Every structure is written in structure tokens, then in C-alpha cells.
Amino acid sequence: LDPGHGGSDPGAVGPTGLREKDVNLAIALQTAELLQAAGMEVMMTREGDYYVDLYTRAAMANDSGAAIFVSIHSNAALNNPAANGTSTYTYDSWQKEERAYLSELLQEELVNALGLRNVGIFRENFAVLRSTQMPAALVEVAFISNPAEEQRLANQDFQNQAAGALLQAITRYFTE
């Protein structure tokens, strides 16, 4: 699991000052706990508020022999505070089908659990997706720049719902 941003890189900051790095870490830690309780081994690219560069994150996953890589983020559209919803990003490379399948499961479970608008699945050349050697996806749980969604992202129950959705998607990836 890769909680996006951290340390000197706060990521996006919501209208009331909620920092993306904090939300991403909270959701990732809860997801890790749920995955471990389900008997899965979890490796985190960071477990606290410190900076890890993008290529180091991918190298950590590659070196650990991870089966999948899931990067957790909160979206932002600073010029459009009404932007809302959940999206997932993948990179078309080797394992194209596995990456697409992982992305579809993550998007489906997040949208179902959180009830936010389904923004869709996009293909992007993000460093953490391009540099990982296993099926990888990057989720944008909600828009931290949207005042209503920022409030939800700050709520522990919402974070737990997101973590539960990630657990469901990852479990389905390995069992279906």
C-alpha cells in the first residue's frame, strides 16, 4: 500500500486545511490493518508523516516482491470546487489485463461503498504506476478540494468505509 505524499509534501490541501497526506495515511493504515486481519501480508511505502520519493516507492514494492501495488490519494481541482467523485488510474504496460482488472475492482468497490459519483478509470503515465513491476493502480478516493467531500474525508467513519472497500477489492482480486 502506498499512502500518497507525506512529510514535506502535503499533497492537496482542502478548503478548511485538511491535508491530503494525512487522509491518505489514515486510509492506508486502516486498510493495512484490515488486510492483515484477513491473513494478507502488507508492505507500506510509509507508515508515518515522512517523505518518500516516487521512484523509491516503486522500488520498495518491486524489491519486496509485492503481488500488487495500490496508491491511495485524494483528488483536487483547485479551480473547480464543485468537482466531485471517485476515480482510479492505471498504466497500460505489461500486465495490462491484470492492471485493468485491479483498477476495475478498486473503482467498483469504492463507488459502491462511498456512494460518490463514479468519475471513472483513466490511463496515466504516473511514475508509481509506470515503475512498478506488478499490477498497480492509483485511487483518488474523493475530492479534498470539494468542501462537502473534504468533510467526509476528514471523518473516520468515511475513512473506514474507504478502507473496507479497498479490502473488498483486493480480496476479490486474489479470489475471483
N, C-alpha and C positions, 0 to 999 in steps of 0.2 A: 504494500500500500504506500502511496506517495501523497502525503498531505502537501499540497502546493504552497509555495512561498515559504516564509519563515525568517526569523532573525531580522537582518537589516532590510529585508524585502517584505513589506506588509501585504503585498498584493493590492487589490482594490479596497477602498475604504467607503463604507456606506454613509448615507446622509447623517446618521447620528454618531458616526465614528467607529462603528463595528469594523474590525479589520479581518480581511479575508483569511490571512494566515491563521488566525485564532479559530475561526469557524472550521476551516479545512482540517486542522489538527484535532479538534474536538470530534468531528465526524469520523476521522480516520482511527482515532484511539478507540472509540466505541465500536466501530466496525471490526477492528483487530480483536477486541475482547469477544465479540460475538462469533467470529470465525474460529478463534482458539477454543471457545466453548463447544463448537461444533466439531472439534477434532482436527482443524486445519492448522498448519504451520504458517505463521505470518512473519514477514520481514517488513520493517518500516524504513523508509528513507530518512525520516526524522521522527523523534519521539518527544521533542520539546521545541521551544522557540529559538531555533538557530538556523542559519543559512546553509543550504546545501545547493551547489550549482546544478544545473540541469543535466549536464553530462555525467556528473558524479552520481546523480540519482539513477540514471540508466545503467551506469557501470555497476552500481550496487546490486541492482536487480539481475543483471547479466552474470555477475560473479557469484551470486548466491544460488544460481540455477533455478530461479523462480519460474513457476509454471505460467503465471500471468502477472501483468502489471496494471494496476488501476490507480490513476492520478485523480485526486479529489480537489475540486476548485469551486469557487462561487463566481458567477459571471458578473460582468459590469458593462453598462452602456452609459457612460457619464453624460453623454449629450442627449440621452433619451431615458429619463427616469421612469417612464411607463413601460419600458422593455421588461418582459417577464417570462418565466418558464424554465424548463429543464432541457438541457441538451447534452449530447455526448459526441466526442471526437475520436476518430480513428485515423490511422495512416495506412494507405494502400502500399503494402510491401509484400515481402514473403509472408506466408501465413495469412493471406488476405481473407480467406473464408473464416478462419478462426477469429481473427480480429473483428470482422464484421459481426460474427455471431456473439462474441463477448459484448460488443457495443450495443447490439440489439437487446440483449438480455438486461444490461445495465439501464438502458433508457426505458424499457418497458416497466421494469420493477420500480424505478424512481418515480416515473409518471403515475403509476398505479398507487403507490404508497403516499405520495405527497399531494397528489391532486392538482399539480400545477400544469400550465399549458405545455403541451408537447412541442417543443421548438424543433426537434429532430436530431438526426445523426449527420455529422459533417465529416468530410475528409480534410485533414490539415497536416501540414508538414511541421508539426511541433517536435522540438528536439527530444523530449522524453518519449515520444511515440516512435520517431524515426530511429532512435539509437538503441531501442530495446530489442532483444533477440527473441522475445516471446510474445504471444498475443497481448496487446496493450490497448488501453482506452483511457481517455480523459473525460471525466464527468464534470459538468457545470450544474451543480445541484439546483441553484436558484440565482436570481439577480440581486446581489448585495446593493446595487445602485438603485433598486426599486424600494421605496420606503416600506411598503407592505411586506415584501419578501425579505427585506433586511430584518424586520421584526421577527419573522418566522425563523430565519437563520440564527438569530440570537437565542431562540427558545430551545431549551434542552430536549423537550419532547419532540420537536421537529427534527433536531439533530439525530435523536434516537430512531425516528422513523426513517430518515435517510440511511442510517447505518443498517437498519433492518432490511431495507430494500437492497442495499449493496450485498448483504449476506445472502439474501434470496437469489440474486442474480448470479453471484459467484458459485453458490451451491448448485444452481441449475446448470451452470456452465460445465461443472465437473460430473454431473449425474445424468443429464439428458442427452 
